[in-house]
Amino acid sequence: MGRWSRHLEALTQAISGMGASAPAAADADGDTALQEAPEAEAVESPEPEEAIEPRDSSIEQALIKGMEVTLGDLDQTEHGWMYRGHPVMVYAVDVAAVEDQQVRREFFQRVHLASCCGALEDPAQAVWIGTAREALAAPGLETTHACEYCLAKVNHRGFRSLGPRDRTRVAAGFSFHWHVSQYAQEFFPGDEANFWAPGKVVQALSAIEPDSADSGTCGFCEWQVPAGHDWFVPVERGTQLGLSIDACVLCAQQQAMGVLTLPDASALEASHTRHSAQLDSVSLPAQESEPENERDWSRARRQLPLSWHPLCEQLERKLPAPILFQRFTGYEGVAVLAWPEHRRGIVASEEDRALLPEGWDFWTMRSVLGSLG
């Protein structure tokens, strides 16, 4: 862990001053530039004496606006809570032991992602939970805002390393959908693709229009998706995901009106296969480096599955864009992200390191993300 941090610092110093390839510039307050997410809307709540009665009796529908449970009813994951198969936010937590009414009120308005303090560790503590950020409501709740301590604990969008102004922007634009999509395999583990959205039961992608085509052309990236891998989402199936054209699973994951979770190995294989096909289309052998003008972080995010995006977002603030899926003549392994000018790269797993040449420094995605917080 620490060794990666030292190498990252050395690499950052080595590539400083590289112009367009350098990390995002800091503003006058020392904050790095971030793409601003839409600002979260304040939610008007019912009057305190009114009870919330969902129109539909199902748990899925009740969770859109919110329902009251105890913390003991929830299952904790590394990056959030689950309730009966649904990722949920916790909010409207009234801690009776707090005597300061202003502090108690402010805490009541916080939206939590994790157990950030002792008040959220008592299984008997009553809390409200919900799945739709824009619709959260509870008796006496006038407005909500993301808990900065929770954002720091799960390191939402690299929150711990941000300056004050960037922290304020990230907190104001907090998106629960974005958070769940980045850690979808944690919330919905398994060996097959699944789709979930607020108000819906998680469903296997293959169970949606099961007799539809399994190969075709992606309308977003124009990849000719091969058959036999479950990488194609025809429009008949995509309609249930909020898509209006045929798509590959990688584009569908980024465009769906909900969370499309893909098994890590299959998603990365699809990304690698698509990338190789795109290189072939411009007659560039896969083992050769991409042209320098093709090394771009936004392109890297478009190419890679969402599970790699938290790492990309943090590295983008420190390093120039990498080469994707770097191959090595005479070796079977692939470096998903590589900086050949410094002989350093990031791989998917420990097993991949044994298939790569000596003389390079390789780290796994999980170890690097862990060392960055």
Stockholm file with secondary structure:
# STOCKHOLM 1.0

chainA/1-373         MGRWSRHLEALTQAISGMGASAPAAADADGDTALQEAPEAEAVESPEPEEAIEPRDSSIEQALIKGMEVTLGDLDQTEHGWMYRGHPVMVYAVDVAAVEDQQVRREFFQRVHLASCCGALEDPAQAVWIGTAREALAAPGLETTHACEYCLAKVNHRGFRSLGPRDRTRVAAGFSFHWHVSQYAQEFFPGDEANFWAPGKVVQALSAIEPDSADSGTCGFCEWQVPAGHDWFVPVERGTQLGLSIDACVLCAQQQAMGVLTLPDASALEASHTRHSAQLDSVSLPAQESEPENERDWSRARRQLPLSWHPLCEQLERKLPAPILFQRFTGYEGVAVLAWPEHRRGIVASEEDRALLPEGWDFWTMRSVLGSLG
#=GR chainA/1-373 SS CHHHHHHHHHHHHHHTTCGGGSCCCBCTTSCBCCCCCCCCCCCCCCCTTCCCCCSSCSHHHHHHHCEEEEGGGSEEETTEEEETTEEEEEECCCCTTCCCHHHHHHHHTEEESSCCSGGGSCTTCEEEEESCGGGCCCTTCCCCEECHHHHHHTTGGGGGGCCHHHHHHHHHTCCHHHHHHHTHHHHSCSSSCEEECTTSCCEEGGGSSTTSCSCEECTTTCCEECSSSSCEECHHHHGGGTCSSCEEHHHHHHHCSSEEECCHHHHHHHHHHHHHHHHHHTTCCTTSCCCGGGCCHHHHHHHSCGGGHHHHHHHHTTSCCCEEEEECTTCCCEEEEEEGGGTEEEESSHHHHTTSCTTSEEEEHHHHHHHTC
#=GC SS_cons         CHHHHHHHHHHHHHHTTCGGGSCCCBCTTSCBCCCCCCCCCCCCCCCTTCCCCCSSCSHHHHHHHCEEEEGGGSEEETTEEEETTEEEEEECCCCTTCCCHHHHHHHHTEEESSCCSGGGSCTTCEEEEESCGGGCCCTTCCCCEECHHHHHHTTGGGGGGCCHHHHHHHHHTCCHHHHHHHTHHHHSCSSSCEEECTTSCCEEGGGSSTTSCSCEECTTTCCEECSSSSCEECHHHHGGGTCSSCEEHHHHHHHCSSEEECCHHHHHHHHHHHHHHHHHHTTCCTTSCCCGGGCCHHHHHHHSCGGGHHHHHHHHTTSCCCEEEEECTTCCCEEEEEEGGGTEEEESSHHHHTTSCTTSEEEEHHHHHHHTC
//
